[in-house]
């Protein structure tokens, strides 16, 4: 056996710079370099950022590859980059603006640790490291053996640290396929004050009793009381809520390859209550948003006022809602091909059905309520039928039909003083809605009867609602669990979906599906140059014109958006499936290996990015996430990106009101299925009742 020190711990003989350079061929998130004062008693001064920028440009050749720089609470400067050469140049700094400094590397972002069991204690760590590197092509950075504190006996498991953040389920050692286990640290607890987050070396408090938390000498006579959670237990108990929270933070740190500080911040943001959310400032995504927020706060401080005039407020809302609308370049379209089913004359029963299905909602700009149409006699309805037929034949429509009154409604739990915290509620003409409902029914019937739409399109279609979408995903996940496969899903959300649709692109897709003739020409005229006004505190804003997007509150908008999304399924790679409900996209894939799933989903996301760029759409990355839903243990989560940005792995995803998670998802699904079953039972009772009333059937 080797000497005692070598049998317990061994570090790689390569330098830090050489290890960083080897990252170019491996998978990792980012490289973080910290620069601290060589004098440990002093901190790095916070100087002018322009001077720091000039110094970095002169000292670092690849300074363009630096993604971020920030000052830490420990008085250090942290640089973030994805370029190994840039990281080596930062590590080579000995002076920083005439200050002697020392550099260090944050290993959590570029390495991963795991346990290898059943290794004989007589096996040298150097031999084990060489075997792992030769058989598995991994670069081992550190090797640890565990020693029992009382006896000093060396135990069998070996803690291995390798370069890179991807670890398979097994590794090959001496012709044996050895399973590995991800390593999660135990929470650090001080032996003096028994508080977590720091050790006894840095603690300046007096020793206390771990049982009652008091300061006394001799055996404790007091009832147990935890100093962390104030529960009726001692401070070393693992049932303490603070200990459980620290354990979850460490699991988050190891799973996402981040530092303990970042894991603690993410955990607190996810589990913050309402009072903490109100006290803290909202997180910003980039520097530009941060500067805008500070500048807005500065203007409020200087002016010492808010906008209180209702007319000015309504115009501000109008400018906000019209910011998505810009003039676009038109494309040539051909309506000459006639679809006999869609372009036939409007029948009387279609008009009566459309009126009966119109809700008694608030009227639009023409102030004609739906109850007025419902009280008309047949003679008056025939005159309206002739007017609608004339509009369909000549593709003309009143301007009031293209005008919308928008009422901003504040969103729940948002800052009421910001324009972006309101949701637009559109009031359109009831007369126009009746005509739209006739066309929408024809188009829907044509698309479903001719099977023009992908079967994985859900929403705004007969027998394809949110329950069918959830059931399809649940069935695929259950099949993957039954066959012991991994099941990885990606949830995507299209930003400002209705407002981002270009009218000419939509009409082109309608023509490709066979929707042509007078109906398509009327819809094209209807969607062009829509106007709207904001109604705020009984005041109307100036009229604004939108040149793209589907109108909110329109009856035709849902089915037209379904048509616009129909060719999205062409972006899916083989063995990758997708479920779409309006602007919510759920892409999933199952297989026996995670590497196969990573390749397939990554290829699909690259095709989705190209599709979005072609049709001028944007995926909201803040609302997108990845999840693994199988019953298999995942040792390391692969890196999957969209447009070069890594998508975060999540423990649960909410899709169509259902919380999908690795555990305890059956309850949500079964409740949804019960609702579906109740509807089917009602339909069954109605069918039986009709059969009893009509014995000839």
N, C-alpha and C positions, 0 to 999 in steps of 0.2 A: 504493500500500500504506500502511496506517496506520503509526503509530509502532511502534517495536520492541516496547515493553512491551505495547501493546494487541494486537499480532499473535501474541504468545506466550501471554498469560494475560488473562482477562477475567472479572470477577465480576458477578453480578446486582446491579443498583442498588437493589433493594428491601431494606428492613431485615429483621433476623432476626425480629422480632415479626410483620411482615406475612407473611413466608414461613410462619411457624408457623400463623397464622390461616388460610392457604390450604389447610392440611392437612385441614380439615374435609370437603372435597369429594374427597379423594384416599384411596388405600389405603396403610396403614402399620401396623406392629406396635404400637409404643409410642413415647412421647416421653420422652427422658431429659435432665434438666437438672442440670448440675453447678454447685455453689456453692463457690468457693474464697476464701481470704483475699486481700484486696487487696494485702497485703504478701507478695510471692512467697516470701520466706524463712521464712514462718510457715505452720503448718497450722491447719485448723479444729479447735477444741477439741471433744472428745467430752463434751458436757454431759448433764445428766439428760434422758432422752427425754420425760418429762412436760412439762418446761419448753419443749422444742423444739415439742411438740405445741401448747401454749398459744400460742406465738409464731406458728406457722403458721396457727392458727385466727383470730388477730387480723389477720394480714397478708394472707391469701389467702381471698377470698370463696368460691371453689369448692374448698376444701380436701378436701371429700368425694371428689373425683375423683382424689386422690393414691393410687396403688396401692401404692407401696413407697418407703422411704427407707433409705439405708445410707451408712456411712462407707467411703470407698475407701482403698486403701493409700497413695495420693498425698496424703492429708490433706484430701480434699474431701468434700462431702456431695452425694450423688446422689439426685434425686427422679425417680420414674417415674410417668407419667400417660398416659392416652389422650385427654384433653380438651385441645384446643388453647388454649382460653381460660385454663384453669388453668396451662398451660405458659407462656403470655405473662405471667401474673401472677408466676410464679416468676422469669422472666427479668428482670422489672422491679425486683427487689429490689436495693437498694444497701447496706442494712444487715441483718445477721442477728444478732439478740440483741446489739445495741450493737457489732458488729464490722463494719468496712468490708469489703465483699465484692465480688467480680466474678462474673458468671454466664456460663455458656457452654452451648452446645447440642451434643449428640452427634449428628452428622449421619449416621452409619452406619445408624441406626434409621429414618430418615425419607427417605433419598435413595438413589439408585442411579446407578452410573457405567457407561458403555459407550463403545466406540470406533466412530467413523464414519470409514471409509476412503475413499480416492479423492476427497478434498476438495482443490481447488487451494490452494496456499499463498498465492495472492494474494487469496483470499476473506477479507474481514474477519470476525472472530469475531462482531461485533455483527450483521452481516447473516445469518450462519449461525444464530445464536440466534433471530433474528426469524422465519426460515423454519421452524425446528423448532416454535416456539410457534404459528405461524399455521396450519400444515398438519396438525399432530398434536395440538394442544391440550395441550402439555406446558410446564411452567414450568422453564426452564433456570436453574440456580443458578450453575454455573461452566463455563468453557470453557478447555481447555488445548491448546496445541500442543507437540509434542515437538521438542527441539533436540539435534542431534548434539553430543556433548561436545567433540570435537576441532576440528571445522570451524565449529561454531556455525550450521550450516545447518538451517533449519526443514523438518520432514518433513510428509508428507501426512496421516497419521491425526490426528484431533481427539478429545480426551477430553471427553465431555459428562457433566455431573452434573445430573440432573433431580430435582424434588421428587416424593416418592412412591416406593413400592417395587415397582411393576409396570411392566414394560417389554415391549412386543411384540417379535416377531421382526424386524420391519422398520419403518422410518419413511419418510415421503414427503418428498423434497427435490427441488424444481424438476421436478415431474412424473415423478420417478424413484423407484421403490420401492427404497430403499436398505436392504440387510441390515446389521445391527449385530452387534457382538461384545462380550460382557461383559468388563469389564476386571478383571484380577486383579493386584494389586501383586506386585513381586518382593520376596523376603525382604530385610529390612534387615540389613546386615552392617557392623560397625565396621571402619574402615580402620587402626586401631591394634592391637587385639588379635584382630581377625578372628572375633569371637564374634557370633552373631546376637542379636536382640531389643533391641539398642541401637545408637546411632550414635556417631560419633567425638566429637561435641561434648560428650556427657555421660560419656565414658569417662575414667577417671582412671588407667589402666594405661599402662605403657611400650610403645613400638613394638616389635613382634616381626616375625620373618620369616614371610611367609605360606606359604613352601614347607615349612620344617621346624619352625616354631613356636619356634625359638630366638631368643635376644637377641644378635645379632652384627652386625658392620658389614662391608659388602662382599658380593661374590657368595656365594651359598649353596653349600657343598660337601657338605652332609648329604643323606641320602636323604629324599624327601618324606614328610611326616607331617602329617595334618590335626589341628588343635587341637580340633576339634569332635567328630569320630567316631573319632579315633586310627587312621584307615586310611592306607594307603600312597598318599596323594594330597595335593595342596596344599589350603590352606584355601579357595581360591576355586573349587574344582571343584564342578560341579553334580551330580556323581554321589555327593556326600556324603549320607549318610542323614539328617543333621540338616537339610541344605538341602531335601531332599525332604519332610521332615516339616513344615518351615516353609511350604513351598509349599502343602501340603495344608491347613494351618491358615488360610492366606490365602484359599484357595478356599472353605473353610467360612465364613469371615467375609463374603465377598462374596455367597455364595449365600443366606445366611440374614439378611443385613443386620444384623449385630451387630458389636460392637467386637472388636479383636484380643485383648483380655484374655478376653472371654467365649468366643471361638472357641478360644483355647488351653486354657481350662479344660474345654470340652466334648470337645475332641480327646483330652486326657489321660485323661478319665474313660472314653471309649470304648476306648482302647488301653492301659488300666492292666493290669499283670500282677498275679498273686496277691499278691505281697509288698506292692505299693503299695496294693492294695485292703484288706489287713489293717491297714496302718498308718494309713490315712485313715479318718475318721469317715464313716458313710453320710450321703448327702445327704438333706435333709428337704424335703418338698414345700411346707410352709407354716409359719407361725409357731407354730401350735398344736402341730404335731408336734415342732417344735424345743423348745418349752417343756416338753412332756411328757417328751421324752428327757432334758433337763437335770434335771427334777424327779425322774425315776426314778434318775438317777445320783446325785443328792443324797441320796435315801433310802437307797441302797446304802452311801453313804459314812457317813451317820449311824448306820445300824443295823449296818454292817460285817458283813453276813451275807446269804446267799441262803436261799430256802425249800428245806429238805432233807428234811422229813417226806414220805414217799411218799403218804400219804393226803391231806395238804394239797395236794401237787402234783397229784394226780388230780382233786381238786375245783377247782383253778385251771383245769385243762384243760377240765373240764366247763363252767365258767362262760364260758370263751373260746368253745367251740364252740356254746354255747346263746345267744350274744349276737345271732345272726342271727334267732332265733326269738321271735316275739311273738304275742300273741293278735290275731286278725284278725276283721273283720266278715264274717259268712256271707251268702251270697246264695241265694235260692230256686232249687231245681233240680228238674227233672221227669224221672224215670226211666221213665215209663209206656210209652214207645215201645219195643217189643221188636225186637231184631235177631236174626233166626232163626239166622244163621250163628254169631254170637258167643255166643249164649245156649243153644245146643244142649247136650245132656248130654255130659259128659266121657267119651270112649271109652278103652278099655283101651290101645290102641296109643299114644295121646297120653301116657298116664302112663308107659309103658315108655320112650318116646323122651325124655321130660323127665328121667327118672332116668339114662338112659345119657349124656346130655349134661351132667349135673351133675359138676363137677370135684371131686376129692378134696381140698377145701380145709378150713380150720379151721372147726369147727362154731360155731354161735352160742350163745345163752344156754341152749338146751335140751340142749346137749352131745350131740346125735345126729349122727354123721358120715354122709357120703354113702355110704360103703362098706356101711353097715348096710342101706340101701334096696336097693343093688345085689345083695345076697345073699338077698333075700326070694324066696320061691316065689310062684307065680301066685295061690294061694289068699289069701295075706297081702296081695298087691297089690290083689286085688279088694276086700278090706275097706278098704284105704286109699282106693281109688277111690270107695267109698260115702261115706267121711268127707269127701272133697273135694267131691263132688257136693252133699252136705248143706250145706256151707259156702257154696257158690255159690248155692244156692236160697234160703237164709235170710240171707245176707250177714252171717254171724258168723264170727269167727276168734279163736283163742286169743290172750291178751295177750302170750305169749312170742314170737308171730310179729311183733308190733309193737315188740319190744324189741331194741336193738342194743348190742353191745359194741364200743367204739371203742378202738383202740390207736394212740396218736400215734407217728409215725415221723419223725425229724428230716429236714428237707430238706438237700440237698447244698449245701455251702459257705455255710451260714447259721449265725447265732449260736445255739448250742445252749442258751443260758441264757434265751432268750425264748420265750414261749408261741406267738407267731405263726410261729415257724420250724419247726413240726411239721405234717405232713400226716396227716389222720385216715384210718385204715384200719378199715373197718366189718366186723364179723362178725355175720351175720344167720342166722336159722334155716334149715337145709338143707331141712326139710320145707316151709317157706314158699317157698323158692326153687323147689322142684319145681312147686308150684301156680302161682307167678308165671310160670314158663317156659311152662306150658300156655297161660295167658292171653296172654302176650307173643307167642307164635307165632300165635295166632288173630288178634290185633289187627294184627300186621305183615302177615299174609296178606290181611286184609280191606283195609287201607289201600293196599297195593301193587296188588292185583288190581282194585280199584275206582278206582285212580288218584286217590286223595284227597290225596296229598302232592305238593308242588311238586317238579319234576324236579331242581332245584338243591339239594335237601336231601341231604346225604351223611352217612354214618356210621350204624351200627346198623341198616342196611337191606340186603337182599340185592342184590348187584351194585352197591352204592353205597358204596365205601370211600374211603379217603384218596387212592388212586391215581386214581380217576375224578374226584375234585374237582381234583386237581393237573392232570390231563390237560385238563380243560375250561378252566382258567385259561390253561394253556400254549397251547392252540389259539386262544383269543381273542387272546392277545398276539401269536402268530405271524401271525394274520390282520391285526392292526393294523399290524405291521411291514411286511407284504407290501404293504398299501395306503398306506404312508407316513403313518400316523396317530399321534397321541399316544395313549398308554395310561396312564391314571392309576388307581391302585388305593389303597383305604383299608382297612387292617386294623384291625378292632375286636374287643374282647374284653369279654364280659359278666362283671361282677364277682360272684363267689360265685353262679354260675349256678344250680346245683341248690338251694342254700339260699334263693334269692330267689323261687322259684315259689310262688304262692299256690294252695292246693289247690282252692278253689272256682272260681277262674279256669280252672285246668287242666280240671276236670270239665266246665265250661261249653263249653270248646273241644272236648272229646271228644264231647259231645252234638251240637255243630254239625257234626261230621264223620260223624255216624251211629253212633257208638259209644254204645249206650244199653242199657237193661234191667239184668238182674242183674249183668252184668260191671262196668258203670259204678258201680252201687251198691256192689258189693264193694270196688272200688278206692277209692271215696270213704271208706268206713269204714276201709280199710287205711291210708290216708294221714293220717287225722285223729289228733291227739294221740299221735304216736310218742314213745316213750321211749328213753333211751340212758344208758349208764354208761361211764366211762372206766376202762380197765384199764391201770394204770401200775405197773411193778415188782411185779406180782402182787397189787396192791391195787385194789379197786374204789371208785369215787367214789360220791357220792350220785346218785340217779336224777333225771334232768332230762327235761322234756317239751317237745317242739317242736310248734308250732302251724302251721308252714308249712314248705315245702321238700320236695324229693324225698329219700328216704333213700339215703345212700351205701351201695353194696354190693347194692342191690336189683336184681333182674333186670328189673323193670318200669320202673325209672327212665329208662334210655336212650330207649326208644320213647315214653314219656310226655313226655320233654323234646323229642323231635322233633315231637310233636303240638303242644306249647306254642309252638314256634317257627315253625309252618307258615304263620301269617298275617303273618310278618315281611316277606314279599316284597311285600305290599301297599304298603309304604313306598317302593318304588323308583320313581323318576321314569322317564320314557320314555328308552329307549336306555341305561339303567343296569342292569347285571346284578350278580348276587350269588351267592356260593357259601358255604354254611353247613355246618360240620362241628362238631356239638355246640355249644359256646359260642364257637367261633372263626368270625368273620364276615369275609368278603373281598368288598368292594364295588368294582366297577371300571367304567370307561367309556372309550370310545375315540372320537376325532373328529379332524378336521383342525386344529382350533383349540383352544388351552388355555382360552380364555374360555368357550367352549361347555361344555367339561368342568367347569370351575369352577362354572358356574351349575347344571348338572344334579346334580353331587355335593353341592353346598351345599343344594339343595332336598331331596335325599334324606336328608342328615344331619339337617335340621330335622324331617322326617317321622319319622325314626328316634328322635329325641329325644322327640317327642310319643308315639310308640308305647311307648317305655320308661317314660315317666311314667305312661301309662295302665295298663300292666301291672306297674308298680312294680319296674322293673329299672334297673340302673345300668351304664353303660359305663365300664370302667377306662381312663382317658385315659393313664395311665402306660404301658400296653401297646399303645396305639393309635398308628398312624403312617401317613403317606402316602408313596407312591413313584411315580416315573414310569419306565416300563419300555420305552418305545419306543427306536428307534435314531436319533431326531431330537435335535438339540441344543436345550436349554431355556435361554433367556437369563435368565428370571426366573420364580421359582416363585410361583404365585398363593396368596393367603391363603384357607384353608379352615378353618372353625371348626365346633366341636360345642358346643352350649350356651354360645356366646359365647367359648369358649376355642380358640385357634389350635392346630391339630394340627401336629406337627413333620414336616417333610420328611426322609426317610431315604434313605440310599444303598442299603440292603438291608432286606428284610423276611423273617422266617422264618415260614412258614405250613405247618403239618402236616409239620414236619421238613425242608422244602425251603427253601433260601435263595434268594429271588427278588431279583435285582439287575439293573441296566441292562446289565451285562456279565457274561459267563461264567456264565450260568444254565443253559445247555444240558446241562452235565455232570450237575447234580443231577437234572434232569428225565429224562435218558436212563437214569440208574441206576434211577430209580423205574419207568420204563417197562419196563426189562429184567426187573425183579422181577415185574411184571404179566405179561409175556410168558411167563416160566417157569411161572407158575401156569396159564396157558392151555394150554401145551404138556402139562403133567401131566394136565389134564382131557381133552385130546384123546387122549392115550395110553390113559386109562381107558375112554373111549368106544369106541375101536378094540378094546380087549381084550374088552369086553362083547359087541361085535358078532361077534368071532371065537368066543367061547364059546357064543353063542346064534345058530346059523345061520338060524333061522326069522325073525329080525328083518329 
